[in-house]
Every structure is written in structure tokens, then in C-alpha cells.
């Protein structure tokens, strides 16, 4: 004599129940945007920071979350929390900084690079952006790399 399991009991077992997705609202409200996993590498840090954001989240909010996470994890060097002194770039195309008021999902990228803005102090104590001064007046990462390679090759 075989033991028969009722049909409704088989559906209760783990993994056999179907999970229904919530239906989209048709009352004119905007549907919730998707979530994406992004990777932000902080220039000078040991490793990247990964977290999930909504696609419609602004670049400024992503920068803020990155700085908070960086500080919470106790990473070095200490960066501070002033969003105006940082710029976010695409990880593979670092030529143009992203606009802080654009949604992060509109760029089609999941990898970003967070850099501190370069600036030099003028005679009155105010910081002047490095782009206004020109290449010879800045201490860029290229110059740092060249000096490091020179030191390595001379040893």
C-alpha cells in the first residue's frame, strides 16, 4: 500500500510554491526603478567599495554613500565628508567627471572611480582648481607615477 500525498500538501513543501511578483500599479504612479550593484574605487584606497543603489539615485547621493561607507570601514587615507571636494568618473573612461545631478543608472556603467579634486592654494589662501592653472602648475598622478618609476629604476 503506497502512501499518497494530497496535491495541496505537495505545494507547501519547500521550493515548490510559486512566488508571485507584485503587479505594476496602473494608477499613474511611476513604477519603482530597478536596483544595481555598483563598484566604486576610491583613488589611493586598498580596494573597491560595493553596494546596491536604485538606478534613479543621483551621482551626489552615490558619492555620499561611498564616503560614509569608506569612513565606517575605517579605511586610510582619511578623506572627509565634503562632497564638493570629490569627483566621480567612469572607471574605464576617466576623461569626464560625472554630473552630480544625473541619475547613476543613466551612464550604463557599474564601475566608478572616486577622486579628490586637485587644487592649488593661491596667495589669498583660496583653492584654485588645477584645470585653471594648467599642466605645469599641478601635481598630478602622472607626475607622481613618473617620479615613483624613476626612483625604482635608479635603485
HUFENBEL-V858659 format. One line per field, one symbol per residue. phi: phi as a letter, one per 40 degrees, with the letter a starting at -180 (. if undefined). psi: psi as a letter, one per 30 degrees, with the letter a starting at -180 (. if undefined). Layout:
# HUFENBEL-V858659
phi=???
psi=???
This chain:
# HUFENBEL-V858659
phi=.ccbcddcccccddgbccbccccccbcgccccccbbcbbbccdgccacbbacbcccccdccccccccccdcccgcbccbgbcccbbbbbcccbccbcccccccccccgbbbbbbbcccabccccgccbdcccchcccbbcccccccccccccccc
psi=kkkkklefeefflkffkkkkkklkkggfkkkkllklklkjkkkflellkklklkfgkleeeeeeeeeeeeeefhlklkeagjffglkklkefigekkkkfgkkffffglfklkkkkkklkkaegflkkkfefelefflilfeeeeeeeeeeeff.
